[in-house]
Amino acid sequence: MTDLESSLLQFRDKINAHPRMRTLLKGWDRTAAITATDTGAQFTVTFRDTHVVEVRSGAPTEEGELQIEGTQDLLKGVFSGATNPATEFLEGRLQVFASDKDQVKLDAITLVLWD
């Protein structure tokens, strides 16, 4: 298991255990493709029924609604809460390809989890 995969699993556990996530994620079923630009590592994170129901190695079988890209260390920091994703996005080190509504939802998730 890589450090990035471990961070994604911790992210899943933290979301699934957080009581405010039930309300925040209600009706938000999405698949996120996570790609480490320096190593090529890819992961799929699936949000369903107010939970993260899957974290798996590899690209989504269908095109993900969300695409998140950055170096492996940056992604590890973002998903572990050690790195502020908003700052990294504004500095151009973290790329997020999603609708405006989905980007707002991702911002809300990180604020609730780590703010």
C-alpha positions as CSV (number, residue, x, y, z in Angstrom):
1,M,0.0,0.0,0.0
2,T,1.4,3.4,-0.9
3,D,1.3,6.5,1.3
4,L,-1.3,8.1,-1.1
5,E,-3.5,5.1,-0.8
6,S,-3.2,5.1,3.0
7,S,-4.2,8.8,3.0
8,L,-7.2,8.1,0.8
9,L,-8.3,5.3,3.1
10,Q,-7.9,7.6,6.1
11,F,-9.9,10.3,4.3
12,R,-12.7,7.7,3.7
13,D,-12.8,6.7,7.3
14,K,-12.8,10.3,8.5
15,I,-15.7,11.2,6.2
16,N,-17.7,8.1,7.0
17,A,-17.3,8.7,10.8
18,H,-18.1,12.5,10.7
19,P,-21.7,13.2,11.7
20,R,-22.0,16.4,9.6
21,M,-21.1,14.6,6.4
22,R,-24.5,12.8,6.3
23,T,-26.1,16.2,5.7
24,L,-23.4,17.6,3.5
25,L,-23.2,14.6,1.2
26,K,-26.9,14.0,0.9
27,G,-27.8,13.5,-2.8
28,W,-24.2,13.9,-3.9
29,D,-23.2,10.7,-5.6
30,R,-20.0,11.2,-7.5
31,T,-16.9,9.3,-8.7
32,A,-13.5,11.0,-8.3
33,A,-10.4,10.1,-10.3
34,I,-7.3,10.9,-8.3
35,T,-4.1,11.1,-10.4
36,A,-0.5,11.6,-9.1
37,T,1.1,13.5,-12.0
38,D,4.7,12.6,-11.0
39,T,4.2,8.8,-10.6
40,G,1.1,8.1,-12.7
41,A,-0.6,6.4,-9.8
42,Q,-4.4,6.5,-10.1
43,F,-7.1,5.9,-7.6
44,T,-10.9,6.0,-7.8
45,V,-12.9,7.4,-4.9
46,T,-16.7,6.8,-5.0
47,F,-19.2,8.8,-3.0
48,R,-22.6,7.2,-2.6
49,D,-25.5,7.5,-0.1
50,T,-23.7,10.1,2.1
51,H,-20.5,7.9,2.4
52,V,-17.3,7.1,0.6
53,V,-18.2,3.6,-0.4
54,E,-15.0,2.7,-2.4
55,V,-11.3,3.7,-2.6
56,R,-9.5,1.6,-5.1
57,S,-6.4,1.6,-7.2
58,G,-6.8,2.4,-10.8
59,A,-8.8,4.8,-13.0
60,P,-12.6,4.8,-12.9
61,T,-14.2,2.3,-15.3
62,E,-16.4,5.2,-16.5
63,E,-15.2,8.8,-16.8
64,G,-15.3,10.3,-13.3
65,E,-17.3,13.5,-12.6
66,L,-14.4,14.8,-10.6
67,Q,-10.7,14.8,-11.6
68,I,-8.1,15.7,-9.0
69,E,-4.4,15.9,-10.0
70,G,-1.2,16.8,-8.3
71,T,2.1,15.3,-7.3
72,Q,1.9,12.2,-5.1
73,D,3.2,14.1,-2.0
74,L,0.8,16.9,-2.6
75,L,-2.2,14.6,-2.9
76,K,-1.1,12.7,0.2
77,G,-1.0,16.0,2.1
78,V,-4.4,17.1,0.8
79,F,-6.2,13.9,1.7
80,S,-4.5,13.6,5.1
81,G,-5.4,17.1,6.0
82,A,-1.8,18.2,6.3
83,T,-2.0,20.5,3.2
84,N,-4.6,23.1,2.5
85,P,-6.2,22.2,-0.8
86,A,-7.5,25.7,-1.4
87,T,-4.0,27.2,-1.2
88,E,-2.6,24.5,-3.5
89,F,-5.4,25.0,-6.0
90,L,-4.9,28.8,-6.0
91,E,-1.1,28.3,-6.4
92,G,-1.7,26.0,-9.4
93,R,-0.1,22.9,-7.8
94,L,-3.5,21.1,-7.4
95,Q,-5.8,20.7,-10.4
96,V,-9.5,20.0,-9.9
97,F,-11.6,19.4,-12.9
98,A,-15.3,19.5,-11.9
99,S,-18.4,21.6,-12.1
100,D,-18.6,24.7,-10.0
101,K,-21.2,23.0,-7.8
102,D,-18.9,20.0,-7.3
103,Q,-15.9,22.3,-6.5
104,V,-18.0,24.1,-3.8
105,K,-18.9,20.7,-2.4
106,L,-15.3,19.6,-2.2
107,D,-14.4,22.9,-0.5
108,A,-17.1,22.3,2.0
109,I,-15.9,18.8,2.7
110,T,-12.4,20.0,3.5
111,L,-13.7,22.8,5.7
112,V,-15.8,20.5,7.8
113,L,-13.1,17.9,8.1
114,W,-10.0,20.0,8.7
115,D,-10.9,23.6,9.6
